[in-house]
């Protein structure tokens, strides 16, 4: 499965982030692109590529095909004004003291992320007092790292085995950019390289929160597949 992000606006202010991927099963691909050479090597059996990017900021077997592509970070950079300021786990799961953020909480307006307070990533709990957020991570692609039009970075899951004839991929995402920016979820058949689009989003999201999404998948039991995220930069 592939997440494909197309950046079509001018400038360098389009970032896209994804977190908390939950994956079950696989879709039957419908070929719309030129397939890669057919593989002759059978990979090891694996059924799960779910990842919250929290444990030691690991990628859980996912990988980017370029040096400057998708990266695991735990909060927005200090000199950046766009993109998530914290990951999904930080605001929705208990911290080390078993305390939860109260989302949204009020701090100069409604807040949906953890924010920097006393030099730490913090939020307000149910008693309206500051608490430290859970430490977590998410993957992000930043358009400022690309230099030329037409460049793209692909983020692929490990090769997986379908357990049934139906499945679903669930995730949270944030898009900061122009109305023409796109995010797509693809499934790729391992043996033929054929791809089919399972989910599509056009244009930016609400800037200050994670958006939940899911794509139901039509499956073929016992076949092998990949999930992927592709970012394409098209500078005008």
TAWO-V809206 format. One record per residue. N is the residue number from 1. RES is the residue in one small letter. PSI is psi in whole degrees, 0 to 359 (999 if undefined). Layout:
n={N:N}
res={RES:RES}
psi={PSI:PSI}
This chain:
n={1:2:3:4:5:6:7:8:9:10:11:12:13:14:15:16:17:18:19:20:21:22:23:24:25:26:27:28:29:30:31:32:33:34:35:36:37:38:39:40:41:42:43:44:45:46:47:48:49:50:51:52:53:54:55:56:57:58:59:60:61:62:63:64:65:66:67:68:69:70:71:72:73:74:75:76:77:78:79:80:81:82:83:84:85:86:87:88:89:90:91:92:93:94:95:96:97:98:99:100:101:102:103:104:105:106:107:108:109:110:111:112:113:114:115:116:117:118:119:120:121:122:123:124:125:126:127:128:129:130:131:132:133:134:135:136:137:138:139:140:141:142:143:144:145:146:147:148:149:150:151:152:153:154:155:156:157:158:159:160:161:162:163:164:165:166:167:168:169:170:171:172:173:174:175:176:177:178:179:180:181:182:183:184:185:186:187:188:189:190:191:192:193:194:195:196:197:198:199:200:201:202:203:204:205:206:207:208:209:210:211:212:213:214:215:216:217:218:219:220:221:222:223:224:225:226:227:228:229:230:231:232:233:234:235:236}
res={x:x:x:x:x:x:x:x:x:x:x:x:x:x:x:x:x:x:x:x:x:x:x:x:x:x:x:x:x:x:x:x:x:x:x:x:x:x:x:x:x:x:x:x:x:x:x:x:x:x:x:x:x:x:x:x:x:x:x:x:x:x:x:x:x:x:x:x:x:x:x:x:x:x:x:x:x:x:x:x:x:x:x:x:x:x:x:x:x:x:x:x:x:x:x:x:x:x:x:x:x:x:x:x:x:x:x:x:x:x:x:x:x:x:x:x:x:x:x:x:x:x:x:x:x:x:x:x:x:x:x:x:x:x:x:x:x:x:x:x:x:x:x:x:x:x:x:x:x:x:x:x:x:x:x:x:x:x:x:x:x:x:x:x:x:x:x:x:x:x:x:x:x:x:x:x:x:x:x:x:x:x:x:x:x:x:x:x:x:x:x:x:x:x:x:x:x:x:x:x:x:x:x:x:x:x:x:x:x:x:x:x:x:x:x:x:x:x:x:x:x:x:x:x:x:x:x:x:x:x:x:x:x:x:x:x}
psi={141:137:120:119:120:118:119:352:175:163:192:40:24:113:148:136:150:145:160:58:129:121:133:120:200:153:155:122:145:116:123:0:168:120:151:168:139:133:146:3:126:118:167:156:131:137:345:129:20:142:133:0:26:320:108:25:36:157:357:32:349:153:151:146:6:161:334:23:221:131:148:123:164:349:164:142:149:321:12:143:1:162:168:140:352:167:170:320:324:325:345:353:155:146:189:340:11:34:147:147:145:100:127:156:162:122:91:45:168:135:135:1:167:148:163:123:124:40:19:156:113:165:182:139:191:338:8:22:150:138:154:139:154:142:121:183:166:165:142:144:130:127:335:344:351:143:333:149:143:353:151:155:127:136:108:146:167:166:132:160:132:132:341:186:5:154:184:141:128:145:171:144:163:128:124:106:212:172:342:353:145:150:127:146:126:153:134:126:130:318:321:339:4:143:150:142:127:340:147:139:131:131:166:158:180:124:337:26:158:141:125:149:157:150:111:140:130:128:164:107:140:2:166:146:170:154:144:155:126:129:125:127:122:88:128:999}
